[in-house]
Structures are given as structure tokens and as C-alpha cells.
């Protein structure tokens, strides 16, 4: 993977290969982002199921909780 570093003072762009640590961190960040997206999707599904079970809309739930 190529990393581009931009020097704002000189306007110079330096391109270099990513280090092993940067590649490892990228994999960790990607796994965390995927886990977060899955958790958010599950929460949305669970919320929709609960609202359907209660027979109320999202707006009605907000009114109840306000």
C-alpha cells in the first residue's frame, strides 16, 4: 500500500510504502468499523422488531420517551 504524505509548508508530496505497523493498524481499524456497522444494523433491526411487537411507530415511541 502506498502512503502519500503532504508537506503543507513546501507543497511537496512524498509517496512511500506503508510500514508493517500501519498495515496492521489498518486491518484493526477495518475490523472495528465492520463490527460497529454490524452492531448498528442489529440495533436497528431489534428496534424495528420491538416497535412492531408494541404496534407503535418510531414517532410514537419518541413521544412516549420525551
C-alpha positions as CSV (number, residue, x, y, z in Angstrom):
1,X,0.0,0.0,0.0
2,X,1.3,3.5,-0.9
3,X,1.1,6.3,1.7
4,X,1.1,9.8,0.4
5,X,2.4,12.5,2.8
6,X,1.7,16.1,2.0
7,X,4.0,18.8,3.4
8,X,1.8,21.9,3.7
9,X,4.8,24.2,4.0
10,X,6.6,23.2,0.8
11,X,3.7,21.7,-1.1
12,X,5.8,18.6,-1.6
13,X,4.1,15.2,-1.8
14,X,6.1,12.2,-0.6
15,X,4.9,8.7,-1.6
16,X,6.2,5.7,0.4
17,X,5.3,2.1,1.2
18,X,3.2,1.6,4.3
19,X,5.0,0.1,7.3
20,X,4.1,-3.2,8.8
21,X,2.6,-1.3,11.8
22,X,0.5,0.9,9.5
23,X,-0.8,-2.1,7.7
24,X,-1.7,-3.9,10.9
25,X,-3.4,-0.8,12.3
26,X,-5.4,-0.5,9.0
27,X,-6.7,-4.1,9.5
28,X,-7.6,-3.4,13.1
29,X,-9.5,-0.2,12.1
30,X,-11.3,-2.0,9.3
31,X,-12.4,-4.9,11.6
32,X,-13.6,-2.3,14.2
33,X,-15.6,-0.4,11.6
34,X,-17.2,-3.6,10.3
35,X,-18.1,-4.7,13.8
36,X,-19.6,-1.3,14.5
37,X,-21.6,-1.4,11.3
38,X,-22.9,-4.9,12.2
39,X,-23.9,-3.7,15.7
40,X,-25.7,-0.7,14.4
41,X,-27.6,-2.8,11.9
42,X,-28.6,-5.3,14.6
43,X,-29.7,-2.5,16.9
44,X,-31.9,-1.1,14.1
45,X,-33.4,-4.5,13.4
46,X,-34.0,-5.1,17.1
47,X,-35.7,-1.6,17.4
48,X,-37.9,-2.2,14.4
49,X,-38.9,-5.6,15.8
50,X,-39.7,-4.1,19.2
51,X,-41.8,-1.3,17.7
52,X,-43.7,-3.8,15.6
53,X,-44.3,-6.0,18.6
54,X,-45.7,-3.0,20.5
55,X,-47.7,-1.9,17.5
56,X,-46.3,1.7,17.5
57,X,-44.4,3.9,15.2
58,X,-40.9,5.4,15.7
59,X,-42.5,8.8,16.2
60,X,-45.0,7.4,18.8
61,X,-42.1,5.8,20.7
62,X,-40.3,9.2,20.7
63,X,-43.3,10.9,22.1
64,X,-43.6,8.2,24.9
65,X,-39.9,8.7,25.8
66,X,-39.9,12.5,25.8
